[in-house]
Amino acid sequence: MLLGEFVEGQQQEVTLTAPENLKYDEFVALLKAIYPPHEEVTAETCGFLLKLADFYQVEDVIQKCDKFLKNSMVPMIEKLCLVNKYKLQETMNACINSNELKKPDFIRDLAKKPEYSELSAELKIVLLENALNSPVHKIAWRKVCKMADFSVPTPLTDIVLIVEAKRLYYLAHHSVVFHKMLLGEFIEGQQQEVTLTAPENLKYDEFVALLKAIYPPHEKVTAVTYGFLLKLADFYQVEEVVQKCDKFLKNYSKVPMIEKLCLVDKYKLTETKSVFLNSAELKKPHFVHDLTKKPEYRGISDELKVALLENGLNSAENKISLLENKLDCASNYYCVKCVHQLYKQSHGVKCPDASPAQNQENHENNYPPQPPPPYSFQPPVAPQHTEINVPYTQPTPTPVFVVPFEFNSKPAEIKCPYCDEHILTHIEHEAGTLTWLLCCFVTYCVICCNFTKVQII
């Protein structure tokens, strides 16, 4: 007005007639709250000061009223009406954290007052959610909690749903879809009653089961209900029930694996997916291969298929790696011909130690033979007095292979007298010192499995 943005800007005097029923004393009280020494807000002045400060946009006075109401003894319903009308954030937080609004009985009494109907839907939802989630409410429900009768209206219900020509009284804030209906984002927002026909083949009993899973005492999800509960909770965006079904399926092992896979993909069940991919069955490549042949597998998203197949592939690679380790730790007895062939393939030249005639003979006779069995001690048996004539056979002496060896000289090569293969390419210096003192030692040929006594001269 002073800067001339209004018609009154060109006048010397401005007559105020707004807001309606403006009084001289009330306006003076507003000016005293604005100018130093800034009169304090009282229970008598708070109401009209908020009205005038909001109309003339005096933000400083609104904040003063907010701080006063936060700690005042003004009745709760009056506080809530002022909070709702003038957006007093500090007072709203104080109300929500008060012990009164955490008592279900107090909320019920509050809902019966005529001023309660003037509150916005958003504020009602905040109040009811606060009461439902309070520890006092949870303890009360644990002691004496009866399942709600949805066919009877209560002060806490704000929408009437009709399923199969039967009425259900419901609190809309539990569902995003119903909340939008209540706030008027759909055509149904202007109606007192909403007839539900979706999803297809909606049944009254199934919808009641959904409501029982939402309201205290929160009926548990079972093997009978999880299927349609997931369908309805996903359609009406009741996230709380979807999470309950997710936790149930995570630990329920009787659902077929392909059915779990479809539910995980369709309803984005993260907990079930994590347990599903880490299960022992999906670590078997043949089981994953069988899953891919089922007709339901085609309807799964590409993202889940990739996770499933990668899981099976990693499991197969781990098994291959384990088998390779076992092979590496297995016996080192190989067919000489095959070893020489591998040498030729890897180096491109013939192995210098290959002996064609001997190698061919070993390969044809399935060489090398198995190593001798480990020695096991047998206790002595008492001799029998039965005389048995056993012809004496001269034992075959162990061949003595004489090796010229001089101390501190280069080791000499030793060959097996049976197969003419190298037994030792050299004798280590330390071993030579020991065998020099013993004058002989016994060596073993890994090709023909014969022992040879080596004598040092």
C-alpha positions as semicolon CSV with decimal commas, in nm:
position;residue;x (nm);y (nm);z (nm)
1;M;0,000;0,000;0,000
2;L;0,280;0,239;0,091
3;L;0,469;0,182;-0,234
4;G;0,159;0,236;-0,443
5;E;0,094;-0,121;-0,555
6;F;-0,265;-0,081;-0,436
7;V;-0,521;0,196;-0,494
8;E;-0,469;0,310;-0,134
9;G;-0,107;0,399;-0,217
10;Q;-0,218;0,744;-0,349
11;Q;-0,424;0,828;-0,040
12;Q;-0,314;1,010;0,276
13;E;-0,539;0,794;0,493
14;V;-0,630;0,428;0,448
15;T;-0,943;0,282;0,599
16;L;-0,902;-0,087;0,685
17;T;-1,212;-0,301;0,665
18;A;-1,050;-0,640;0,609
19;P;-1,037;-0,898;0,738
20;E;-1,403;-0,925;0,830
21;N;-1,505;-0,788;1,172
22;L;-1,174;-0,609;1,218
23;K;-1,156;-0,442;1,561
24;Y;-0,948;-0,143;1,668
25;D;-0,812;-0,306;1,987
26;E;-0,707;-0,620;1,800
27;F;-0,520;-0,423;1,535
28;V;-0,344;-0,217;1,805
29;A;-0,237;-0,544;1,969
30;L;-0,090;-0,652;1,633
31;L;0,108;-0,326;1,607
32;K;0,233;-0,365;1,966
33;A;0,353;-0,717;1,880
34;I;0,540;-0,578;1,577
35;Y;0,702;-0,267;1,730
36;P;0,942;-0,258;2,025
37;P;0,921;-0,347;2,304
38;H;0,722;-0,629;2,132
39;E;0,436;-0,730;2,358
40;E;0,423;-1,101;2,430
41;V;0,155;-1,328;2,287
42;T;-0,104;-1,452;2,539
43;A;-0,386;-1,704;2,534
44;E;-0,635;-1,417;2,482
45;T;-0,447;-1,254;2,191
46;C;-0,309;-1,561;2,012
47;G;-0,625;-1,630;1,809
48;F;-0,683;-1,288;1,652
49;L;-0,307;-1,216;1,620
50;L;-0,268;-1,526;1,404
51;K;-0,569;-1,421;1,196
52;L;-0,439;-1,065;1,137
53;A;-0,072;-1,163;1,094
54;D;-0,167;-1,425;0,837
55;F;-0,391;-1,180;0,646
56;Y;-0,132;-0,899;0,644
57;Q;0,159;-1,147;0,604
58;V;0,346;-1,045;0,918
59;E;0,568;-1,355;0,944
60;D;0,740;-1,238;1,262
61;V;0,414;-1,236;1,459
62;I;0,313;-1,579;1,319
63;Q;0,639;-1,727;1,450
64;K;0,580;-1,569;1,793
65;C;0,233;-1,727;1,806
66;D;0,379;-2,062;1,697
67;K;0,634;-2,059;1,982
68;F;0,364;-1,958;2,233
69;L;0,124;-2,236;2,129
70;K;0,399;-2,498;2,140
71;N;0,421;-2,478;2,521
72;S;0,076;-2,340;2,605
73;M;-0,217;-2,509;2,781
74;V;-0,458;-2,440;2,493
75;P;-0,694;-2,739;2,434
76;M;-0,554;-2,995;2,189
77;I;-0,837;-2,972;1,938
78;E;-0,799;-2,592;1,924
79;K;-0,424;-2,627;1,875
80;L;-0,475;-2,872;1,590
81;C;-0,721;-2,638;1,417
82;L;-0,470;-2,350;1,435
83;V;-0,187;-2,577;1,317
84;N;-0,399;-2,691;1,025
85;K;-0,505;-2,339;0,924
86;Y;-0,180;-2,144;0,970
87;K;0,083;-2,420;0,914
88;L;0,251;-2,387;1,255
89;Q;0,535;-2,637;1,227
90;E;0,677;-2,611;1,581
91;T;0,336;-2,654;1,741
92;M;0,260;-2,949;1,515
93;N;0,581;-3,131;1,618
94;A;0,503;-3,067;1,986
95;C;0,150;-3,206;1,944
96;I;0,267;-3,521;1,767
97;N;0,528;-3,591;2,037
98;S;0,283;-3,535;2,321
99;N;0,167;-3,832;2,527
100;E;-0,200;-3,751;2,466
101;L;-0,184;-3,811;2,091
102;K;-0,017;-4,149;2,150
103;K;-0,324;-4,287;2,326
104;P;-0,580;-4,461;2,099
105;D;-0,867;-4,368;2,334
106;F;-0,775;-3,999;2,317
107;I;-0,770;-4,014;1,934
108;R;-1,116;-4,176;1,933
109;D;-1,256;-3,903;2,161
110;L;-1,089;-3,637;1,948
111;A;-1,248;-3,778;1,633
112;K;-1,595;-3,737;1,783
113;K;-1,560;-3,359;1,822
114;P;-1,713;-3,136;1,550
115;E;-1,385;-2,946;1,500
116;Y;-1,217;-3,274;1,392
117;S;-1,409;-3,273;1,063
118;E;-1,252;-2,936;0,973
119;L;-0,898;-3,080;0,981
120;S;-0,735;-3,161;0,649
121;A;-0,691;-3,521;0,537
122;E;-0,311;-3,484;0,551
123;L;-0,318;-3,382;0,919
124;K;-0,561;-3,663;1,005
125;I;-0,327;-3,915;0,844
126;V;-0,029;-3,784;1,040
127;L;-0,222;-3,805;1,367
128;L;-0,353;-4,157;1,303
129;E;-0,017;-4,292;1,184
130;N;0,148;-4,144;1,493
131;A;-0,105;-4,315;1,720
132;L;-0,082;-4,651;1,541
133;N;0,299;-4,656;1,557
134;S;0,331;-4,544;1,918
135;P;0,473;-4,793;2,174
136;V;0,170;-4,737;2,399
137;H;-0,062;-4,843;2,120
138;K;0,145;-5,153;2,041
139;I;0,146;-5,266;2,406
140;A;-0,229;-5,211;2,432
141;W;-0,292;-5,418;2,122
142;R;-0,072;-5,701;2,249
143;K;-0,279;-5,722;2,566
144;V;-0,631;-5,700;2,427
145;C;-0,641;-5,689;2,051
146;K;-0,939;-5,804;1,852
147;M;-0,956;-5,810;1,477
148;A;-1,148;-5,513;1,341
149;D;-1,494;-5,565;1,197
150;F;-1,469;-5,393;0,860
151;S;-1,842;-5,418;0,796
152;V;-1,912;-5,161;1,072
153;P;-1,815;-4,791;1,038
154;T;-1,587;-4,629;1,300
155;P;-1,463;-4,270;1,353
156;L;-1,121;-4,375;1,221
157;T;-1,248;-4,488;0,880
158;D;-1,272;-4,240;0,596
159;I;-1,366;-4,442;0,287
160;V;-1,630;-4,706;0,208
161;L;-1,528;-4,981;-0,034
162;I;-1,780;-5,209;-0,201
163;V;-1,657;-5,555;-0,304
164;E;-1,904;-5,810;-0,442
165;A;-2,191;-5,582;-0,327
166;K;-2,062;-5,587;0,035
167;R;-1,946;-5,273;0,219
168;L;-1,606;-5,241;0,386
169;Y;-1,508;-4,941;0,598
170;Y;-1,143;-4,855;0,555
171;L;-0,875;-4,598;0,648
172;A;-0,731;-4,476;0,317
173;H;-0,380;-4,385;0,433
174;H;-0,269;-4,750;0,433
175;S;-0,288;-4,762;0,053
176;V;-0,140;-4,509;-0,188
177;V;-0,419;-4,581;-0,436
178;F;-0,698;-4,533;-0,179
179;H;-0,527;-4,221;-0,047
180;K;-0,534;-4,068;-0,396
181;M;-0,901;-4,161;-0,426
182;L;-0,972;-3,982;-0,099
183;L;-0,781;-3,668;-0,198
184;G;-0,966;-3,647;-0,526
185;E;-0,696;-3,742;-0,777
186;F;-0,940;-3,994;-0,921
187;I;-1,305;-3,959;-1,016
188;E;-1,388;-4,165;-0,707
189;G;-1,257;-3,882;-0,488
190;Q;-1,594;-3,707;-0,514
191;Q;-1,791;-4,017;-0,414
192;Q;-1,890;-4,135;-0,066
193;E;-1,857;-4,500;-0,164
194;V;-1,617;-4,666;-0,409
195;T;-1,702;-4,992;-0,584
196;L;-1,392;-5,201;-0,648
197;T;-1,385;-5,422;-0,956
198;A;-1,009;-5,439;-1,010
199;P;-0,796;-5,641;-1,020
200;E;-0,985;-5,899;-1,224
201;N;-1,191;-6,155;-1,031
202;L;-1,162;-5,961;-0,703
203;K;-1,321;-6,158;-0,418
204;Y;-1,464;-6,025;-0,094
205;D;-1,288;-6,281;0,131
206;E;-0,950;-6,212;-0,029
207;F;-0,990;-5,837;0,016
208;V;-1,088;-5,885;0,381
209;A;-0,771;-6,095;0,425
210;L;-0,572;-5,801;0,285
211;L;-0,733;-5,564;0,538
212;K;-0,658;-5,808;0,822
213;A;-0,293;-5,814;0,717
214;I;-0,287;-5,431;0,731
215;Y;-0,472;-5,367;1,058
216;P;-0,360;-5,482;1,405
217;P;-0,312;-5,752;1,519
218;H;-0,180;-5,806;1,164
219;E;-0,270;-6,157;1,054
220;K;0,032;-6,356;0,937
221;V;0,090;-6,452;0,576
222;T;0,037;-6,824;0,514
223;A;0,089;-7,072;0,234
224;V;-0,278;-7,026;0,141
225;T;-0,285;-6,644;0,136
226;Y;0,055;-6,532;0,003
227;G;-0,049;-6,561;-0,363
228;F;-0,354;-6,334;-0,368
229;L;-0,209;-6,105;-0,097
230;L;0,087;-6,028;-0,321
231;K;-0,146;-5,964;-0,613
232;L;-0,375;-5,726;-0,419
233;A;-0,098;-5,552;-0,222
234;D;0,095;-5,483;-0,540
235;F;-0,214;-5,354;-0,724
236;Y;-0,321;-5,122;-0,440
237;Q;0,042;-5,035;-0,351
238;V;0,030;-5,155;0,010
239;E;0,406;-5,184;0,055
240;E;0,380;-5,318;0,410
241;V;0,197;-5,634;0,299
242;V;0,437;-5,688;0,006
243;Q;0,726;-5,688;0,254
244;K;0,545;-5,938;0,478
245;C;0,497;-6,174;0,183
246;D;0,864;-6,127;0,092
247;K;0,977;-6,234;0,441
248;F;0,739;-6,532;0,436
249;L;0,860;-6,662;0,099
250;K;1,223;-6,615;0,202
251;N;1,193;-6,892;0,464
252;Y;0,918;-7,104;0,304
253;S;1,077;-7,393;0,116
254;K;0,765;-7,573;-0,008
255;V;0,698;-7,327;-0,290
256;P;0,829;-7,473;-0,621
257;M;1,149;-7,305;-0,735
258;I;1,008;-7,187;-1,069
259;E;0,705;-7,032;-0,891
260;K;0,935;-6,847;-0,650
261;L;1,135;-6,725;-0,947
262;C;0,823;-6,580;-1,113
263;L;0,705;-6,410;-0,791
264;V;1,049;-6,260;-0,726
265;D;1,057;-6,118;-1,077
266;K;0,699;-5,988;-1,083
267;Y;0,681;-5,826;-0,738
268;K;1,051;-5,734;-0,688
269;L;1,097;-5,939;-0,370
270;T;1,455;-5,848;-0,278
271;E;1,493;-6,065;0,035
272;T;1,354;-6,375;-0,136
273;K;1,576;-6,311;-0,439
274;S;1,890;-6,295;-0,225
275;V;1,811;-6,624;-0,048
276;F;1,695;-6,778;-0,377
277;L;2,021;-6,711;-0,564
278;N;2,231;-6,839;-0,272
279;S;2,036;-7,165;-0,237
280;A;2,213;-7,499;-0,280
281;E;1,982;-7,602;-0,566
282;L;2,078;-7,307;-0,786
283;K;2,445;-7,393;-0,741
284;K;2,388;-7,712;-0,940
285;P;2,437;-7,642;-1,314
286;H;2,207;-7,926;-1,418
287;F;1,926;-7,787;-1,198
288;V;1,959;-7,443;-1,357
289;H;1,960;-7,610;-1,699
290;D;1,633;-7,789;-1,616
291;L;1,477;-7,459;-1,502
292;T;1,548;-7,299;-1,839
293;K;1,340;-7,568;-2,012
294;K;1,021;-7,490;-1,816
295;P;0,753;-7,279;-1,996
296;E;0,736;-7,027;-1,708
297;Y;1,102;-6,941;-1,766
298;R;1,014;-6,751;-2,084
299;G;0,811;-6,493;-1,891
300;I;1,099;-6,397;-1,661
301;S;1,276;-6,066;-1,717
302;D;1,617;-6,060;-1,883
303;E;1,775;-5,908;-1,572
304;L;1,676;-6,203;-1,353
305;K;1,774;-6,453;-1,623
306;V;2,124;-6,304;-1,633
307;A;2,155;-6,325;-1,251
308;L;2,030;-6,684;-1,254
309;L;2,259;-6,802;-1,534
310;E;2,562;-6,619;-1,395
311;N;2,500;-6,788;-1,062
312;G;2,493;-7,131;-1,230
313;L;2,800;-7,051;-1,440
314;N;3,002;-6,940;-1,137
315;S;2,907;-7,259;-0,959
316;A;3,020;-7,468;-1,259
317;E;3,350;-7,281;-1,276
318;N;3,410;-7,344;-0,907
319;K;3,351;-7,716;-0,956
320;I;3,588;-7,726;-1,255
321;S;3,854;-7,547;-1,052
322;L;3,807;-7,797;-0,769
323;L;3,844;-8,091;-1,007
324;E;4,157;-7,939;-1,156
325;N;4,306;-7,907;-0,809
326;K;4,225;-8,272;-0,740
327;L;4,391;-8,374;-1,065
328;D;4,699;-8,172;-0,977
329;C;4,718;-8,351;-0,642
330;A;4,667;-8,694;-0,800
331;S;4,941;-8,952;-0,872
332;N;5,221;-8,843;-1,105
333;Y;5,233;-9,174;-1,292
334;Y;5,175;-9,096;-1,657
335;C;5,211;-9,281;-1,983
336;V;5,556;-9,190;-2,114
337;K;5,436;-9,168;-2,474
338;C;5,158;-8,927;-2,379
339;V;5,402;-8,711;-2,183
340;H;5,635;-8,694;-2,480
341;Q;5,344;-8,604;-2,708
342;L;5,246;-8,320;-2,475
343;Y;5,606;-8,199;-2,475
344;K;5,609;-8,197;-2,856
345;Q;5,275;-8,009;-2,871
346;S;5,388;-7,743;-2,626
347;H;5,749;-7,699;-2,748
348;G;5,709;-7,781;-3,117
349;V;6,006;-8,021;-3,113
350;K;6,053;-8,384;-3,020
351;C;6,141;-8,456;-2,659
352;P;6,519;-8,528;-2,643
353;D;6,465;-8,800;-2,379
354;A;6,208;-8,991;-2,588
355;S;6,287;-9,355;-2,670
356;P;6,039;-9,457;-2,942
357;A;6,068;-9,832;-2,907
358;Q;6,048;-9,840;-2,530
359;N;5,774;-9,576;-2,513
360;Q;5,560;-9,765;-2,764
361;E;5,598;-10,083;-2,562
362;N;5,505;-9,905;-2,238
363;H;5,199;-9,746;-2,400
364;E;5,073;-10,075;-2,542
365;N;5,118;-10,255;-2,211
366;N;4,931;-9,980;-2,023
367;Y;5,240;-9,852;-1,848
368;P;5,319;-9,733;-1,599
369;P;5,195;-9,997;-1,353
370;Q;5,038;-9,898;-1,025
371;P;5,280;-9,830;-0,738
372;P;5,316;-10,102;-0,476
373;P;5,051;-10,095;-0,201
374;P;5,150;-9,936;0,128
375;Y;5,299;-10,164;0,388
376;S;5,065;-10,273;0,664
377;F;5,185;-10,447;0,978
378;Q;5,047;-10,797;1,039
379;P;5,087;-10,948;1,386
380;P;5,283;-11,274;1,393
381;V;5,078;-11,593;1,386
382;A;5,165;-11,884;1,607
383;P;5,338;-12,157;1,401
384;Q;5,143;-12,470;1,324
385;H;5,294;-12,810;1,389
386;T;5,197;-12,930;1,045
387;E;5,504;-13,003;0,835
388;I;5,493;-12,864;0,484
389;N;5,763;-12,941;0,231
390;V;5,826;-12,625;0,034
391;P;6,097;-12,643;-0,230
392;Y;6,368;-12,391;-0,171
393;T;6,396;-12,124;-0,437
394;Q;6,703;-11,914;-0,467
395;P;6,590;-11,547;-0,427
396;T;6,663;-11,318;-0,713
397;P;6,933;-11,083;-0,596
398;T;6,879;-10,712;-0,635
399;P;7,093;-10,598;-0,927
400;V;7,392;-10,400;-0,817
401;F;7,457;-10,111;-1,048
402;V;7,811;-9,996;-0,994
403;V;7,853;-9,622;-1,030
404;P;8,198;-9,462;-1,031
405;F;8,171;-9,169;-0,796
406;E;8,449;-8,946;-0,671
407;F;8,393;-8,705;-0,385
408;N;8,380;-8,335;-0,488
409;S;8,348;-8,438;-0,852
410;K;8,054;-8,386;-1,087
411;P;7,773;-8,639;-1,037
412;A;7,746;-8,923;-1,285
413;E;7,425;-9,019;-1,470
414;I;7,254;-9,340;-1,362
415;K;7,031;-9,549;-1,588
416;C;6,790;-9,825;-1,494
417;P;6,929;-10,167;-1,597
418;Y;6,572;-10,285;-1,676
419;C;6,428;-10,016;-1,901
420;D;6,739;-9,814;-1,983
421;E;6,565;-9,495;-1,867
422;H;6,733;-9,232;-1,652
423;I;6,686;-9,303;-1,283
424;L;6,872;-8,998;-1,156
425;T;7,018;-8,726;-1,368
426;H;7,267;-8,653;-1,093
427;I;7,345;-8,716;-0,729
428;E;7,332;-8,411;-0,508
429;H;7,651;-8,312;-0,330
430;E;7,499;-8,357;0,017
431;A;7,352;-8,694;-0,078
432;G;7,691;-8,794;-0,219
433;T;7,855;-8,718;0,114
434;L;7,608;-8,946;0,292
435;T;7,631;-9,227;0,039
436;W;8,009;-9,199;0,041
437;L;8,001;-9,303;0,405
438;L;7,743;-9,579;0,341
439;C;7,912;-9,695;0,018
440;C;7,574;-9,781;-0,139
441;F;7,209;-9,685;-0,163
442;V;6,888;-9,810;-0,329
443;T;6,700;-9,613;-0,592
444;Y;6,356;-9,663;-0,751
445;C;6,269;-9,641;-1,122
446;V;5,934;-9,464;-1,179
447;I;5,909;-9,611;-1,529
448;C;5,934;-9,985;-1,467
449;C;5,879;-9,975;-1,088
450;N;6,197;-10,176;-1,010
451;F;6,443;-10,117;-0,730
452;T;6,813;-10,095;-0,810
453;K;7,100;-10,108;-0,563
454;V;7,369;-9,855;-0,650
455;Q;7,717;-9,922;-0,517
456;I;7,975;-9,645;-0,500
457;I;8,336;-9,733;-0,565
